[in-house]
Amino acid sequence: MRITVVGGGVVGLLTAVECVRAPGVNRVDLVDAGPIPSPTATSNDRLRVVRALHRGEPALTSAAAQAHAGWLEVESVIGSRFYHPAGALTAMPEQNVAGELAVLTTGGARAWGLSPADLTGRYPWIRFPPGSGAVLEATAGVVLADHALVAVARWLGNRPQVRLHPHQRVVEVTQHDDGGIIRFADGRTRTADRVVVATGPWSRELVPAAVASDLTLHRQSVLTYRPQTAGMPAVLGLGPAGDAWLMPAPAHSDASLRLSAASACRSAGAMTDRVTPDRWREHLIGVFTDVLPGFDPAAVVDCFDGFYLSERTRGGPLLASYGAGAVWAYAACGGMSFKFAPQIARALADRAVGSTPRPTGLDAVDRPRFLAAAGKE
């Protein structure tokens, strides 16, 4: 079987890995419009958090509880270290801690609750919302995302059945009777038994109109901040709205602290540059001036914007297939694909090779949309 994966971000790369490992696959082609791994992919960042707790969403928390083991397995397969289990701390009203902790531990995660006094004693340099307790996850951590993508691409490049095709822009993916057809910007075409499309925020350009119309493009601003405390976990649930977060670098890393908030995410008409407008930079500085006592705006070393797609009504990921399963399009990530990427990649590879897909716990992935043909449902 010949499989072509379009997209050099984390989902595309890991799907190619899973296809290589699947029985009966004798050729895997990985295509991207830029270098592989793609430096413009949403997933190509310095730091990404892998955590389980999603407040008020027990099904999503249970699914995410498997992400920790998923990334450890990726490291084992690739033979490189890029995942650092540093923990994750989620602040919330103290009365909610017991319930959220119960969901988390039932899902298999190691975690414990912290009282307001615990927070004050352990993290005096953070100003938590009044009355906050927290849940601290031990089975959580930080992925050095750019290191991970390079390591996975190198692993793929060393496999004899893999062909990497950088700087090959795909403009159309359709199906034919025996598989999928990929058309490139220069007019060339390539056929494969199965095609997996995982092009992140560029997916709207390649998927059928019936899918593209249900996708919303989002733009998120992030600060990078030089001071940080060694060995601290990722911290979420900060600020008056409880929507701000900070992401630390692992010990011995040269990466800076990442700071952002859901309030710095907004819909966008199109992907443009990644330069953060002044108003959004100042907005985040205002948020963290309240969150971090002694916050110094002069220590903000950078600010950048990223893009991602989400499904319009539910705000999460979207998986669609057409051509009787010849083409699978992971069309929207919902902003959380990185942590779930090992699980998503396994499910995509299973579907591509015709195996029973291993469940991810993500409804949109486990129950994909089936289109009879491109443009028709």
C-alpha positions in Angstrom: 0.0 0.0 0.0 1.2 3.5 -0.8 0.2 6.4 1.5 0.8 10.1 1.0 0.6 12.4 3.9 0.2 16.1 3.2 1.5 18.4 5.9 4.8 18.6 7.8 3.5 19.6 11.2 3.2 17.4 14.3 0.1 15.4 13.2 1.4 14.9 9.6 4.8 13.8 10.9 3.5 11.4 13.5 0.9 10.0 11.1 3.7 9.2 8.7 5.5 7.4 11.5 2.4 5.3 12.4 1.9 4.5 8.7 5.6 3.3 8.4 5.0 1.0 11.4 1.7 -0.4 10.1 1.7 -3.8 8.3 1.2 -3.8 4.6 2.5 -0.3 3.9 5.5 -0.3 1.5 5.7 3.4 0.7 5.0 6.6 2.6 5.4 10.0 1.0 5.4 13.1 3.2 4.7 16.4 1.3 4.9 20.0 2.5 4.9 23.4 0.8 8.0 24.4 2.8 10.8 22.5 4.6 10.1 19.3 6.5 9.4 19.9 9.4 7.5 23.0 8.4 8.8 26.1 10.2 5.4 27.7 9.7 3.3 24.8 11.1 1.2 25.7 14.2 3.0 23.0 16.1 6.5 24.2 15.3 7.0 26.2 18.5 9.6 26.1 21.3 7.2 24.8 24.0 3.9 22.9 24.2 2.2 21.7 27.3 0.8 18.2 27.6 -1.8 18.1 30.4 -5.1 16.2 31.1 -7.4 18.5 33.1 -10.0 20.4 31.1 -12.3 22.0 33.7 -16.0 21.1 33.3 -15.2 18.6 30.5 -14.9 15.1 32.0 -14.8 13.3 28.7 -12.0 15.5 27.3 -10.1 15.1 30.6 -10.3 11.3 30.4 -9.1 11.4 26.8 -6.2 13.7 27.6 -5.1 11.5 30.5 -3.6 9.2 27.9 -1.6 12.0 26.3 1.3 11.7 28.8 1.9 8.0 27.9 1.5 8.8 24.2 4.4 11.2 24.2 6.6 8.9 26.2 5.9 6.2 23.6 6.8 8.7 20.8 10.2 9.3 22.5 10.8 5.6 22.7 10.1 5.0 19.0 12.1 8.0 17.8 14.9 7.4 20.2 15.2 11.1 21.3 14.2 13.1 24.3 12.0 16.1 24.0 9.2 15.6 26.5 9.9 16.8 30.0 7.4 15.8 32.7 7.4 19.0 34.7 3.7 18.9 35.9 0.8 21.3 35.3 -1.0 23.4 37.8 -4.6 24.5 37.2 -6.1 27.1 39.5 -9.9 27.2 40.1 -12.4 28.0 42.8 -11.5 26.0 45.9 -14.9 24.3 46.0 -14.3 22.8 42.5 -11.0 21.1 43.3 -12.3 17.8 44.7 -14.7 17.2 41.7 -12.1 17.9 39.1 -9.5 15.9 40.9 -11.8 12.9 41.0 -12.3 13.0 37.2 -8.6 13.3 36.6 -7.5 10.5 38.8 -10.3 8.2 37.6 -8.8 8.7 34.1 -5.5 7.4 35.4 -3.6 10.6 35.9 -1.5 11.2 39.0 -2.6 14.4 40.7 -3.5 16.1 43.9 -5.3 19.1 45.2 -3.9 22.3 46.7 -5.6 24.7 49.0 -5.4 28.5 48.8 -2.8 28.3 51.6 -0.8 25.8 49.6 -0.7 28.0 46.6 0.4 31.0 48.6 3.2 29.0 50.2 4.4 27.3 47.1 4.0 30.0 44.5 4.4 33.4 46.2 5.4 35.0 42.9 2.0 34.3 41.3 -1.1 36.3 42.2 -4.0 33.7 42.0 -7.7 34.8 41.8 -9.2 35.2 45.3 -10.4 31.9 46.8 -8.4 29.8 44.4 -7.4 26.2 45.0 -5.7 24.2 42.4 -5.1 20.7 40.9 -1.5 19.8 40.4 -0.9 17.1 37.7 2.3 15.0 38.0 1.6 13.2 34.7 1.9 16.3 32.7 4.8 18.2 31.1 6.3 20.3 28.4 7.4 19.2 24.9 10.2 21.1 23.2 8.1 21.1 20.1 10.7 22.3 17.6 13.2 19.7 18.8 10.5 17.0 18.6 9.6 17.8 15.0 13.2 17.8 13.8 13.8 14.4 15.6 10.7 12.9 14.0 11.5 14.2 10.5 15.1 12.8 10.9 13.7 9.4 11.9 11.4 9.4 8.9 14.2 10.4 6.6 16.2 7.4 7.7 13.4 4.9 6.8 13.9 3.2 3.4 10.2 3.2 2.6 9.8 6.9 3.3 10.2 9.7 0.8 10.2 13.3 2.0 9.0 16.0 -0.5 9.7 19.5 0.9 8.9 22.7 -1.0 6.1 21.0 -3.0 2.9 23.0 -2.6 -0.3 21.0 -2.9 -3.3 22.9 -4.4 -5.9 20.1 -4.6 -6.6 16.7 -3.2 -9.3 14.6 -4.9 -10.2 10.9 -5.1 -10.3 8.4 -7.9 -11.6 4.9 -8.1 -8.5 3.4 -6.6 -7.3 6.0 -4.2 -6.4 9.7 -4.0 -4.9 12.2 -6.4 -2.7 15.1 -5.3 -2.2 18.1 -7.7 0.8 20.4 -7.2 1.1 24.1 -7.9 3.3 23.3 -10.9 0.7 21.1 -12.5 2.2 17.8 -11.6 0.0 15.1 -10.0 0.7 12.2 -7.7 -1.5 9.2 -6.9 -1.6 7.1 -3.8 -3.8 4.3 -2.4 -4.6 6.6 0.5 -4.0 10.3 1.2 -4.0 11.9 4.6 -4.3 15.7 4.7 -3.0 17.4 7.9 -2.1 20.9 6.9 -3.3 22.8 10.0 -4.5 26.4 9.3 -4.1 25.8 5.5 -6.6 23.0 5.4 -9.4 25.2 4.1 -7.6 25.5 0.8 -7.5 21.7 0.3 -10.7 20.2 1.8 -14.1 20.1 0.1 -16.3 23.2 0.4 -18.8 21.3 2.6 -16.0 21.0 5.2 -14.2 24.3 4.6 -17.4 26.3 5.3 -17.5 24.8 8.8 -14.0 25.9 9.8 -13.1 29.1 11.7 -9.6 30.6 11.6 -8.2 31.9 14.9 -5.3 34.1 15.7 -3.5 33.9 19.1 -1.0 36.3 20.6 1.8 35.0 23.0 4.5 36.9 25.0 7.9 35.4 25.6 9.3 36.6 29.0 12.9 36.1 30.2 12.6 35.8 34.0 11.3 32.5 35.2 11.6 30.2 38.2 13.5 26.9 37.6 11.5 23.7 37.9 8.0 25.2 38.0 5.0 23.6 36.3 2.9 25.1 33.6 0.2 27.2 35.3 -3.3 27.7 34.1 -6.5 29.4 35.3 -4.9 32.7 36.0 -6.3 36.3 35.9 -9.7 37.6 36.8 -11.3 35.5 34.0 -9.3 32.4 34.8 -8.2 32.2 31.2 -4.5 33.2 31.4 -1.6 30.8 31.4 2.1 30.6 31.7 4.3 27.9 30.2 7.8 27.4 31.6 10.8 26.0 29.9 12.3 22.8 31.2 15.4 23.0 33.4 18.6 23.5 31.3 16.6 24.8 28.3 17.4 28.2 26.8 13.7 28.9 26.0 11.8 31.8 27.7 8.6 31.7 29.7 5.5 31.8 27.5 2.5 33.9 28.6 -0.9 34.2 27.0 -4.7 34.1 27.6 -7.8 33.1 25.8 -8.7 36.7 25.7 -5.8 37.2 23.3 -7.4 34.8 20.8 -9.7 36.2 18.1 -11.1 35.1 14.8 -9.2 36.1 11.7 -10.3 36.4 8.1 -7.0 35.1 6.6 -3.5 34.1 7.5 -1.2 37.1 7.2 2.0 37.8 9.1 2.8 36.7 12.7 3.6 40.1 14.0 1.5 40.9 17.1 -0.4 44.2 16.8 0.5 46.7 19.6 -3.0 46.5 21.1 -2.7 42.8 21.8 0.8 43.0 23.1 -0.3 45.7 25.5 -3.4 43.6 26.4 -1.2 40.7 27.5 1.2 42.9 29.4 -1.8 44.3 31.3 -3.1 40.8 32.1 0.3 39.6 33.5 1.0 42.9 35.3 -1.9 41.8 37.5 -1.0 38.1 37.6 2.8 38.3 38.3 3.8 40.7 41.1 6.9 42.6 39.9 6.1 41.9 36.3 8.6 43.9 34.1 7.4 44.9 30.6 11.0 45.5 29.6 11.7 41.7 30.2 9.2 40.8 27.4 11.7 39.6 24.8 9.3 38.8 22.0 5.6 38.6 21.0 4.3 36.6 18.2 1.0 35.4 16.7 0.0 31.9 15.7 -3.0 30.6 13.7 -5.2 27.5 14.0 -8.6 26.3 12.7 -11.5 25.0 14.7 -14.9 23.5 13.8 -17.4 26.3 13.7 -20.1 25.1 16.0 -18.2 23.0 18.6 -14.9 24.9 18.5 -12.8 21.7 18.4 -11.1 19.4 15.8 -12.7 18.0 12.7 -11.9 14.8 10.8 -13.6 14.2 7.4 -13.2 11.5 4.8 -14.3 11.2 1.2 -13.8 9.0 -1.8 -14.9 5.9 0.1 -12.1 6.4 2.6 -9.4 7.2 -0.1 -8.8 10.6 1.5 -8.7 11.5 5.2 -8.6 15.2 6.1 -7.7 16.3 9.7 -9.1 19.6 8.8 -9.3 21.5 12.2 -7.3 21.1 15.4 -9.3 23.3 17.7 -6.1 24.6 19.2 -5.3 21.5 21.2 -4.0 19.0 18.7 -0.4 18.9 19.9 -1.0 17.1 23.2 -3.3 14.6 21.4 -1.1 14.3 18.4 0.2 10.7 19.2 -3.4 9.5 19.6 -4.7 11.3 16.6 -1.8 10.0 14.4 -2.5 6.4 15.4 -6.2 6.8 14.6 -5.5 8.4 11.2 -3.0 5.7 10.3 -5.4 3.0 11.3 -8.1 4.5 9.1 -5.7 5.0 6.2 -4.5 1.3 6.2 -8.0 0.0 6.8 -7.5 -1.2 10.4 -10.0 -0.7 13.2 -9.1 2.8 14.5 -7.9 2.9 18.1 -10.2 5.3 20.0 -8.8 8.7 20.9 -11.6 9.8 23.2 -12.1 12.9 20.9 -15.6 12.6 19.5 -14.8 14.5 16.3 -11.9 12.1 15.6 -13.6 8.9 16.6 -16.8 9.8 14.7 -15.6 11.5 11.6 -17.7 13.1 8.9 -18.0 11.0 5.7 -18.6 12.7 2.4 -19.6 10.6 -0.6 -17.3 12.6 -2.8 -15.4 15.9 -2.7 -18.0 18.7 -2.2 -20.9 16.3 -1.4 -22.1 14.8 1.8 
